Amino acid sequence: MSSQTASEYYAAHFKALREYAARTAAGYWPNKALQYTSVNGRRLQPFPEKVRLDSAKAAVRRLGKDHTVHEYDIVARDGVALRIAAVYFAPGFWSDGAEVIDVYEIPAENLA
């Protein structure tokens, strides 16, 4: 994949992740973070997994040491401020050359 093609692919992927996160129901679970896992561009589960806030924040910190992490601050359509943390696992971390991405959606009020 050429550099420009890869850049366009990832830009479109980031945009899709941000738009999808903005439509989720984070406001319904204010004391939880939501985790989405994508393998080779397809969501692993149809619905996000609810995880404890401290577990999500610790996972992003820990995984950021060896993998690429992008963080975005957005406001969902229902007005809830969110931090989106996308963890792009390094090539070879998972078997079969799978491209694995974990996305954590954390309500911003719980970041302190």
Salt bridges, closest charged atoms under 4 A:
GLU19 OE2 - LYS15 NZ 2.77
ASP54 OD2 - ARG52 NH2 2.61
GLU71 OE1 - ARG83 NH1 3.23
ASP73 OD1 - ARG83 NE 2.62
